[in-house]
Amino acid sequence: MSGKLTEIMPGLHAPLTAPLSFRRKAQYQVLCYRRGQRNYVRLKEKGTG
């Protein structure tokens, strides 16, 4: 990958041009994944879960 990267958190890097909101969302999603949390709310709301 060309360009410089910044480390958001240990093990997670993002391009310097990535908006701050995207970086925060990625950090939140990785933290939830590492905790083993999953979001099935949307599936249940649609009746497919």
PDB file of N, CA, C and O in Angstrom:
ATOM      1  N   MET A   1       0.853  -1.173   0.000  1.00  0.00           N
ATOM      2  CA  MET A   1       0.000   0.000   0.000  1.00  0.00           C
ATOM      3  C   MET A   1       0.895   1.231   0.000  1.00  0.00           C
ATOM      4  O   MET A   1       1.828   1.328   0.797  1.00  0.00           O
ATOM      5  N   SER A   2       0.614   2.149  -0.877  1.00  0.00           N
ATOM      6  CA  SER A   2       1.410   3.360  -0.923  1.00  0.00           C
ATOM      7  C   SER A   2       0.835   4.389   0.041  1.00  0.00           C
ATOM      8  O   SER A   2      -0.351   4.352   0.368  1.00  0.00           O
ATOM      9  N   GLY A   3       1.667   5.285   0.482  1.00  0.00           N
ATOM     10  CA  GLY A   3       1.222   6.310   1.415  1.00  0.00           C
ATOM     11  C   GLY A   3       1.568   5.953   2.836  1.00  0.00           C
ATOM     12  O   GLY A   3       1.926   4.819   3.152  1.00  0.00           O
ATOM     13  N   LYS A   4       1.451   6.950   3.684  1.00  0.00           N
ATOM     14  CA  LYS A   4       1.803   6.742   5.082  1.00  0.00           C
ATOM     15  C   LYS A   4       0.586   6.318   5.885  1.00  0.00           C
ATOM     16  O   LYS A   4      -0.544   6.717   5.607  1.00  0.00           O
ATOM     17  N   LEU A   5       0.856   5.497   6.888  1.00  0.00           N
ATOM     18  CA  LEU A   5      -0.204   5.010   7.759  1.00  0.00           C
ATOM     19  C   LEU A   5       0.005   5.544   9.166  1.00  0.00           C
ATOM     20  O   LEU A   5       1.130   5.818   9.585  1.00  0.00           O
ATOM     21  N   THR A   6      -1.091   5.684   9.880  1.00  0.00           N
ATOM     22  CA  THR A   6      -1.041   6.047  11.283  1.00  0.00           C
ATOM     23  C   THR A   6      -1.640   4.904  12.084  1.00  0.00           C
ATOM     24  O   THR A   6      -2.570   4.237  11.631  1.00  0.00           O
ATOM     25  N   GLU A   7      -1.109   4.684  13.263  1.00  0.00           N
ATOM     26  CA  GLU A   7      -1.605   3.602  14.106  1.00  0.00           C
ATOM     27  C   GLU A   7      -2.752   4.130  14.962  1.00  0.00           C
ATOM     28  O   GLU A   7      -2.567   5.040  15.770  1.00  0.00           O
ATOM     29  N   ILE A   8      -3.934   3.551  14.777  1.00  0.00           N
ATOM     30  CA  ILE A   8      -5.109   3.951  15.548  1.00  0.00           C
ATOM     31  C   ILE A   8      -5.035   3.327  16.932  1.00  0.00           C
ATOM     32  O   ILE A   8      -5.252   3.996  17.943  1.00  0.00           O
ATOM     33  N   MET A   9      -4.728   2.051  16.964  1.00  0.00           N
ATOM     34  CA  MET A   9      -4.556   1.291  18.196  1.00  0.00           C
ATOM     35  C   MET A   9      -3.620   0.144  17.855  1.00  0.00           C
ATOM     36  O   MET A   9      -3.384  -0.111  16.675  1.00  0.00           O
ATOM     37  N   PRO A  10      -3.078  -0.557  18.843  1.00  0.00           N
ATOM     38  CA  PRO A  10      -2.156  -1.650  18.517  1.00  0.00           C
ATOM     39  C   PRO A  10      -2.776  -2.665  17.549  1.00  0.00           C
ATOM     40  O   PRO A  10      -3.814  -3.260  17.837  1.00  0.00           O
ATOM     41  N   GLY A  11      -2.131  -2.848  16.417  1.00  0.00           N
ATOM     42  CA  GLY A  11      -2.598  -3.797  15.417  1.00  0.00           C
ATOM     43  C   GLY A  11      -3.568  -3.232  14.399  1.00  0.00           C
ATOM     44  O   GLY A  11      -4.024  -3.961  13.518  1.00  0.00           O
ATOM     45  N   LEU A  12      -3.897  -1.946  14.496  1.00  0.00           N
ATOM     46  CA  LEU A  12      -4.850  -1.337  13.562  1.00  0.00           C
ATOM     47  C   LEU A  12      -4.250  -0.056  13.004  1.00  0.00           C
ATOM     48  O   LEU A  12      -3.958   0.883  13.745  1.00  0.00           O
ATOM     49  N   HIS A  13      -4.069  -0.030  11.682  1.00  0.00           N
ATOM     50  CA  HIS A  13      -3.479   1.122  11.016  1.00  0.00           C
ATOM     51  C   HIS A  13      -4.454   1.672   9.987  1.00  0.00           C
ATOM     52  O   HIS A  13      -5.278   0.937   9.442  1.00  0.00           O
ATOM     53  N   ALA A  14      -4.354   2.972   9.725  1.00  0.00           N
ATOM     54  CA  ALA A  14      -5.217   3.618   8.740  1.00  0.00           C
ATOM     55  C   ALA A  14      -4.405   4.663   7.979  1.00  0.00           C
ATOM     56  O   ALA A  14      -3.433   5.200   8.511  1.00  0.00           O
ATOM     57  N   PRO A  15      -4.797   4.953   6.742  1.00  0.00           N
ATOM     58  CA  PRO A  15      -4.119   6.014   5.995  1.00  0.00           C
ATOM     59  C   PRO A  15      -4.309   7.361   6.693  1.00  0.00           C
ATOM     60  O   PRO A  15      -5.319   7.589   7.359  1.00  0.00           O
ATOM     61  N   LEU A  16      -3.340   8.238   6.534  1.00  0.00           N
ATOM     62  CA  LEU A  16      -3.442   9.570   7.131  1.00  0.00           C
ATOM     63  C   LEU A  16      -4.623  10.356   6.566  1.00  0.00           C
ATOM     64  O   LEU A  16      -5.132  11.269   7.215  1.00  0.00           O
ATOM     65  N   THR A  17      -5.056   9.999   5.357  1.00  0.00           N
ATOM     66  CA  THR A  17      -6.153  10.725   4.711  1.00  0.00           C
ATOM     67  C   THR A  17      -7.530  10.250   5.164  1.00  0.00           C
ATOM     68  O   THR A  17      -8.537  10.856   4.798  1.00  0.00           O
ATOM     69  N   ALA A  18      -7.593   9.177   5.954  1.00  0.00           N
ATOM     70  CA  ALA A  18      -8.885   8.654   6.413  1.00  0.00           C
ATOM     71  C   ALA A  18      -9.509   9.630   7.406  1.00  0.00           C
ATOM     72  O   ALA A  18      -8.828  10.107   8.314  1.00  0.00           O
ATOM     73  N   PRO A  19     -10.803   9.935   7.243  1.00  0.00           N
ATOM     74  CA  PRO A  19     -11.469  10.846   8.179  1.00  0.00           C
ATOM     75  C   PRO A  19     -11.472  10.287   9.602  1.00  0.00           C
ATOM     76  O   PRO A  19     -11.482   9.073   9.802  1.00  0.00           O
ATOM     77  N   LEU A  20     -11.465  11.178  10.574  1.00  0.00           N
ATOM     78  CA  LEU A  20     -11.428  10.780  11.979  1.00  0.00           C
ATOM     79  C   LEU A  20     -12.631   9.917  12.343  1.00  0.00           C
ATOM     80  O   LEU A  20     -12.500   8.978  13.129  1.00  0.00           O
ATOM     81  N   SER A  21     -13.803  10.220  11.782  1.00  0.00           N
ATOM     82  CA  SER A  21     -15.000   9.432  12.097  1.00  0.00           C
ATOM     83  C   SER A  21     -14.835   7.987  11.634  1.00  0.00           C
ATOM     84  O   SER A  21     -15.293   7.069  12.314  1.00  0.00           O
ATOM     85  N   PHE A  22     -14.190   7.771  10.489  1.00  0.00           N
ATOM     86  CA  PHE A  22     -13.955   6.416   9.991  1.00  0.00           C
ATOM     87  C   PHE A  22     -12.988   5.674  10.901  1.00  0.00           C
ATOM     88  O   PHE A  22     -13.158   4.483  11.166  1.00  0.00           O
ATOM     89  N   ARG A  23     -11.975   6.383  11.376  1.00  0.00           N
ATOM     90  CA  ARG A  23     -10.997   5.759  12.274  1.00  0.00           C
ATOM     91  C   ARG A  23     -11.654   5.324  13.573  1.00  0.00           C
ATOM     92  O   ARG A  23     -11.388   4.233  14.077  1.00  0.00           O
ATOM     93  N   ARG A  24     -12.511   6.177  14.112  1.00  0.00           N
ATOM     94  CA  ARG A  24     -13.201   5.843  15.364  1.00  0.00           C
ATOM     95  C   ARG A  24     -14.136   4.657  15.179  1.00  0.00           C
ATOM     96  O   ARG A  24     -14.220   3.787  16.045  1.00  0.00           O
ATOM     97  N   LYS A  25     -14.840   4.622  14.048  1.00  0.00           N
ATOM     98  CA  LYS A  25     -15.749   3.506  13.791  1.00  0.00           C
ATOM     99  C   LYS A  25     -14.966   2.200  13.653  1.00  0.00           C
ATOM    100  O   LYS A  25     -15.385   1.167  14.177  1.00  0.00           O
ATOM    101  N   ALA A  26     -13.845   2.243  12.959  1.00  0.00           N
ATOM    102  CA  ALA A  26     -13.018   1.044  12.803  1.00  0.00           C
ATOM    103  C   ALA A  26     -12.500   0.573  14.154  1.00  0.00           C
ATOM    104  O   ALA A  26     -12.483  -0.626  14.432  1.00  0.00           O
ATOM    105  N   GLN A  27     -12.081   1.511  14.989  1.00  0.00           N
ATOM    106  CA  GLN A  27     -11.582   1.151  16.317  1.00  0.00           C
ATOM    107  C   GLN A  27     -12.685   0.506  17.143  1.00  0.00           C
ATOM    108  O   GLN A  27     -12.450  -0.497  17.818  1.00  0.00           O
ATOM    109  N   TYR A  28     -13.880   1.067  17.096  1.00  0.00           N
ATOM    110  CA  TYR A  28     -15.016   0.522  17.846  1.00  0.00           C
ATOM    111  C   TYR A  28     -15.354  -0.894  17.367  1.00  0.00           C
ATOM    112  O   TYR A  28     -15.588  -1.790  18.178  1.00  0.00           O
ATOM    113  N   GLN A  29     -15.376  -1.085  16.045  1.00  0.00           N
ATOM    114  CA  GLN A  29     -15.718  -2.391  15.495  1.00  0.00           C
ATOM    115  C   GLN A  29     -14.679  -3.445  15.869  1.00  0.00           C
ATOM    116  O   GLN A  29     -15.038  -4.582  16.175  1.00  0.00           O
ATOM    117  N   VAL A  30     -13.397  -3.081  15.849  1.00  0.00           N
ATOM    118  CA  VAL A  30     -12.347  -4.029  16.218  1.00  0.00           C
ATOM    119  C   VAL A  30     -12.448  -4.378  17.697  1.00  0.00           C
ATOM    120  O   VAL A  30     -12.287  -5.540  18.070  1.00  0.00           O
ATOM    121  N   LEU A  31     -12.714  -3.380  18.547  1.00  0.00           N
ATOM    122  CA  LEU A  31     -12.860  -3.656  19.977  1.00  0.00           C
ATOM    123  C   LEU A  31     -14.028  -4.602  20.233  1.00  0.00           C
ATOM    124  O   LEU A  31     -13.906  -5.534  21.028  1.00  0.00           O
ATOM    125  N   CYS A  32     -15.153  -4.372  19.571  1.00  0.00           N
ATOM    126  CA  CYS A  32     -16.310  -5.259  19.733  1.00  0.00           C
ATOM    127  C   CYS A  32     -15.981  -6.668  19.254  1.00  0.00           C
ATOM    128  O   CYS A  32     -16.359  -7.646  19.898  1.00  0.00           O
ATOM    129  N   TYR A  33     -15.283  -6.778  18.134  1.00  0.00           N
ATOM    130  CA  TYR A  33     -14.909  -8.087  17.598  1.00  0.00           C
ATOM    131  C   TYR A  33     -13.997  -8.830  18.574  1.00  0.00           C
ATOM    132  O   TYR A  33     -14.168 -10.026  18.808  1.00  0.00           O
ATOM    133  N   ARG A  34     -13.037  -8.117  19.133  1.00  0.00           N
ATOM    134  CA  ARG A  34     -12.094  -8.753  20.061  1.00  0.00           C
ATOM    135  C   ARG A  34     -12.777  -9.184  21.351  1.00  0.00           C
ATOM    136  O   ARG A  34     -12.346 -10.150  21.982  1.00  0.00           O
ATOM    137  N   ARG A  35     -13.831  -8.486  21.752  1.00  0.00           N
ATOM    138  CA  ARG A  35     -14.589  -8.862  22.947  1.00  0.00           C
ATOM    139  C   ARG A  35     -15.555 -10.006  22.660  1.00  0.00           C
ATOM    140  O   ARG A  35     -16.087 -10.616  23.587  1.00  0.00           O
ATOM    141  N   GLY A  36     -15.781 -10.298  21.387  1.00  0.00           N
ATOM    142  CA  GLY A  36     -16.710 -11.357  21.016  1.00  0.00           C
ATOM    143  C   GLY A  36     -18.140 -10.881  20.919  1.00  0.00           C
ATOM    144  O   GLY A  36     -19.062 -11.695  20.860  1.00  0.00           O
ATOM    145  N   GLN A  37     -18.343  -9.560  20.901  1.00  0.00           N
ATOM    146  CA  GLN A  37     -19.697  -9.020  20.800  1.00  0.00           C
ATOM    147  C   GLN A  37     -20.124  -8.993  19.336  1.00  0.00           C
ATOM    148  O   GLN A  37     -19.326  -8.726  18.438  1.00  0.00           O
ATOM    149  N   ARG A  38     -21.390  -9.273  19.128  1.00  0.00           N
ATOM    150  CA  ARG A  38     -21.943  -9.190  17.778  1.00  0.00           C
ATOM    151  C   ARG A  38     -23.274  -8.469  17.843  1.00  0.00           C
ATOM    152  O   ARG A  38     -23.970  -8.519  18.857  1.00  0.00           O
ATOM    153  N   ASN A  39     -23.619  -7.810  16.778  1.00  0.00           N
ATOM    154  CA  ASN A  39     -24.849  -7.037  16.754  1.00  0.00           C
ATOM    155  C   ASN A  39     -25.860  -7.734  15.841  1.00  0.00           C
ATOM    156  O   ASN A  39     -25.751  -7.671  14.617  1.00  0.00           O
ATOM    157  N   TYR A  40     -26.840  -8.396  16.452  1.00  0.00           N
ATOM    158  CA  TYR A  40     -27.877  -9.071  15.685  1.00  0.00           C
ATOM    159  C   TYR A  40     -29.191  -8.302  15.728  1.00  0.00           C
ATOM    160  O   TYR A  40     -30.221  -8.830  15.308  1.00  0.00           O
ATOM    161  N   VAL A  41     -29.179  -7.073  16.223  1.00  0.00           N
ATOM    162  CA  VAL A  41     -30.407  -6.296  16.393  1.00  0.00           C
ATOM    163  C   VAL A  41     -31.114  -6.093  15.059  1.00  0.00           C
ATOM    164  O   VAL A  41     -32.330  -6.258  14.972  1.00  0.00           O
ATOM    165  N   ARG A  42     -30.374  -5.740  14.033  1.00  0.00           N
ATOM    166  CA  ARG A  42     -31.002  -5.459  12.741  1.00  0.00           C
ATOM    167  C   ARG A  42     -31.643  -6.714  12.158  1.00  0.00           C
ATOM    168  O   ARG A  42     -32.714  -6.646  11.554  1.00  0.00           O
ATOM    169  N   LEU A  43     -30.988  -7.856  12.338  1.00  0.00           N
ATOM    170  CA  LEU A  43     -31.566  -9.098  11.832  1.00  0.00           C
ATOM    171  C   LEU A  43     -32.889  -9.397  12.528  1.00  0.00           C
ATOM    172  O   LEU A  43     -33.856  -9.787  11.874  1.00  0.00           O
ATOM    173  N   LYS A  44     -32.942  -9.221  13.839  1.00  0.00           N
ATOM    174  CA  LYS A  44     -34.161  -9.508  14.586  1.00  0.00           C
ATOM    175  C   LYS A  44     -35.265  -8.525  14.234  1.00  0.00           C
ATOM    176  O   LYS A  44     -36.436  -8.901  14.189  1.00  0.00           O
ATOM    177  N   GLU A  45     -34.907  -7.267  13.984  1.00  0.00           N
ATOM    178  CA  GLU A  45     -35.910  -6.268  13.621  1.00  0.00           C
ATOM    179  C   GLU A  45     -36.570  -6.617  12.292  1.00  0.00           C
ATOM    180  O   GLU A  45     -37.766  -6.392  12.108  1.00  0.00           O
ATOM    181  N   LYS A  46     -35.790  -7.166  11.372  1.00  0.00           N
ATOM    182  CA  LYS A  46     -36.324  -7.501  10.056  1.00  0.00           C
ATOM    183  C   LYS A  46     -37.024  -8.855  10.056  1.00  0.00           C
ATOM    184  O   LYS A  46     -37.672  -9.217   9.074  1.00  0.00           O
ATOM    185  N   GLY A  47     -36.899  -9.605  11.146  1.00  0.00           N
ATOM    186  CA  GLY A  47     -37.567 -10.892  11.232  1.00  0.00           C
ATOM    187  C   GLY A  47     -36.836 -12.019  10.536  1.00  0.00           C
ATOM    188  O   GLY A  47     -37.424 -13.066  10.264  1.00  0.00           O
ATOM    189  N   THR A  48     -35.558 -11.821  10.242  1.00  0.00           N
ATOM    190  CA  THR A  48     -34.806 -12.870   9.558  1.00  0.00           C
ATOM    191  C   THR A  48     -33.829 -13.564  10.491  1.00  0.00           C
ATOM    192  O   THR A  48     -33.122 -14.479  10.068  1.00  0.00           O
ATOM    193  N   GLY A  49     -33.771 -13.142  11.771  1.00  0.00           N
ATOM    194  CA  GLY A  49     -32.756 -13.665  12.687  1.00  0.00           C
ATOM    195  C   GLY A  49     -33.202 -14.799  13.505  1.00  0.00           C
ATOM    196  O   GLY A  49     -32.431 -15.320  14.311  1.00  0.00           O
TER     197      GLY A  49
END
